[in-house]
Amino acid sequence: MAVRRNSYGVGPSVPVPAAARELLFAAEQCCAEALIAPDPAAKYAKAHLAALRAAAAVLAARARPTGGRGRIRSAWTLLTLVAPELGEWAAFFAAGANRRAAAEAGLGGDITTREADDLLREAHNFVTIVGSELDIRTRPLLVPVG
């Protein structure tokens, strides 16, 4: 079972919830699907979704419910609250959320191959960093040889 150190890096190891491991695995799967996506918009959307699932893995591992109902917050806002060390990543991916939604709706025709490839690279880097933060081994993104 994967374990992680507490927030301060000291003390007993804390088991990583199964949901966090599953979400990180789903993030890796999204990266793999993005790699073979048929067009830049699909690649962009899958890559962004990979990052979102990795963020959800952190939230599953670290966030604790608060009493009562609060206002709805994005995963990126919550990520900044529970893992401030990932705040720059959260800001980066939050900035692309509307573009991902447009791509998923079929309105991503202006997304270039370069933009999609760059986002996939950053998403995979983020997935790897999250894996390290949660002490879960991640797999390299294998580029198909043509």
C-alpha positions as CSV (number, residue, x, y, z in Angstrom):
1,M,0.0,0.0,0.0
2,A,1.3,3.5,-0.9
3,V,1.9,5.8,2.1
4,R,2.8,9.4,2.4
5,R,4.5,11.4,5.1
6,N,2.3,13.9,6.9
7,S,2.2,17.6,5.7
8,Y,5.3,18.4,7.6
9,G,7.4,15.6,6.3
10,V,7.8,14.1,9.7
11,G,5.9,11.7,11.9
12,P,4.2,8.5,10.9
13,S,3.4,7.7,7.4
14,V,-0.3,8.1,6.3
15,P,-1.9,5.6,4.0
16,V,-2.9,7.1,0.6
17,P,-6.6,6.5,0.0
18,A,-7.5,4.1,-2.8
19,A,-9.5,6.9,-4.5
20,A,-6.3,9.0,-4.8
21,R,-4.4,6.1,-6.4
22,E,-7.3,5.4,-8.8
23,L,-7.5,9.0,-9.8
24,L,-3.8,9.2,-10.5
25,F,-4.0,6.0,-12.6
26,A,-7.0,7.6,-14.5
27,A,-4.8,10.7,-15.0
28,E,-2.1,8.5,-16.5
29,Q,-4.7,6.9,-18.8
30,C,-5.8,10.3,-20.0
31,C,-2.2,11.2,-20.9
32,A,-1.9,8.0,-22.9
33,E,-5.2,8.7,-24.6
34,A,-4.1,12.3,-25.4
35,L,-0.9,11.0,-26.9
36,I,-2.9,9.1,-29.6
37,A,-5.8,11.6,-29.9
38,P,-6.8,12.2,-33.6
39,D,-6.7,16.0,-33.5
40,P,-5.2,18.9,-31.5
41,A,-8.5,19.8,-29.8
42,A,-9.0,16.2,-28.6
43,K,-5.4,16.0,-27.4
44,Y,-5.7,19.3,-25.5
45,A,-9.0,18.3,-23.8
46,K,-7.6,14.9,-22.8
47,A,-4.3,16.4,-21.5
48,H,-6.2,19.0,-19.4
49,L,-8.5,16.3,-18.1
50,A,-5.4,14.3,-17.0
51,A,-4.2,17.3,-15.0
52,L,-7.7,17.7,-13.5
53,R,-7.7,14.1,-12.4
54,A,-4.3,14.4,-10.9
55,A,-5.5,17.4,-8.9
56,A,-8.5,15.4,-7.8
57,A,-6.0,12.7,-6.5
58,V,-4.4,15.3,-4.3
59,L,-7.8,16.5,-3.1
60,A,-8.8,12.9,-2.3
61,A,-5.6,12.4,-0.4
62,R,-5.4,15.6,1.5
63,A,-8.7,17.5,1.6
64,R,-11.0,17.0,4.6
65,P,-14.7,17.9,4.5
66,T,-15.8,20.9,6.5
67,G,-19.0,21.2,8.3
68,G,-22.0,22.7,6.4
69,R,-22.3,23.6,2.8
70,G,-19.9,26.1,1.4
71,R,-19.9,27.8,-1.9
72,I,-18.8,25.7,-4.9
73,R,-15.1,26.1,-5.8
74,S,-13.1,24.8,-8.7
75,A,-10.7,21.9,-8.2
76,W,-7.9,24.3,-9.0
77,T,-9.0,26.7,-6.2
78,L,-9.3,23.8,-3.7
79,L,-5.9,22.5,-4.8
80,T,-4.3,25.8,-3.9
81,L,-5.9,25.6,-0.5
82,V,-4.9,22.0,0.4
83,A,-1.5,21.9,-1.5
84,P,-0.1,25.5,-1.7
85,E,3.1,24.1,-3.2
86,L,1.1,23.2,-6.3
87,G,-0.4,26.7,-6.6
88,E,1.5,27.6,-9.7
89,W,0.3,24.4,-11.4
90,A,-3.3,25.1,-10.3
91,A,-3.1,28.6,-11.8
92,F,-1.6,27.3,-15.1
93,F,-4.3,24.7,-15.6
94,A,-7.2,26.9,-14.3
95,A,-6.2,29.3,-17.1
96,G,-6.9,26.6,-19.7
97,A,-10.2,25.3,-18.3
98,N,-12.4,27.4,-20.6
99,R,-10.3,26.3,-23.6
100,R,-10.7,22.6,-22.6
101,A,-14.5,23.1,-22.3
102,A,-14.6,24.6,-25.7
103,A,-12.5,21.7,-27.1
104,E,-14.9,19.2,-25.5
105,A,-17.8,21.0,-27.1
106,G,-16.2,20.8,-30.5
107,L,-15.2,24.5,-30.6
108,G,-11.5,24.0,-30.3
109,G,-10.6,24.4,-33.9
110,D,-8.1,27.1,-33.1
111,I,-5.9,24.8,-30.9
112,T,-2.7,24.1,-32.7
113,T,-0.7,20.9,-32.6
114,R,2.1,22.6,-30.8
115,E,-0.3,23.9,-28.1
116,A,-1.8,20.5,-27.6
117,D,1.6,18.8,-27.4
118,D,2.9,21.5,-24.9
119,L,-0.2,21.0,-22.7
120,L,0.3,17.2,-22.8
121,R,3.9,17.6,-21.7
122,E,3.0,19.9,-18.9
123,A,0.0,17.7,-17.8
124,H,2.3,14.6,-17.7
125,N,4.9,16.6,-15.7
126,F,2.1,17.5,-13.2
127,V,0.9,13.9,-13.0
128,T,4.5,12.9,-12.2
129,I,4.8,15.6,-9.5
130,V,1.5,14.6,-7.9
131,G,2.7,11.0,-7.9
132,S,5.8,12.1,-6.1
133,E,3.9,14.2,-3.6
134,L,1.6,11.3,-2.8
135,D,4.5,8.7,-3.0
136,I,2.8,6.8,-5.8
137,R,5.0,5.6,-8.6
138,T,3.9,6.9,-12.0
139,R,4.8,5.6,-15.5
140,P,6.6,7.5,-18.2
141,L,4.7,8.7,-21.1
142,L,5.8,6.5,-24.0
143,V,5.9,8.2,-27.4
144,P,4.8,5.9,-30.2
145,V,7.5,5.2,-32.8
146,G,6.2,5.6,-36.3
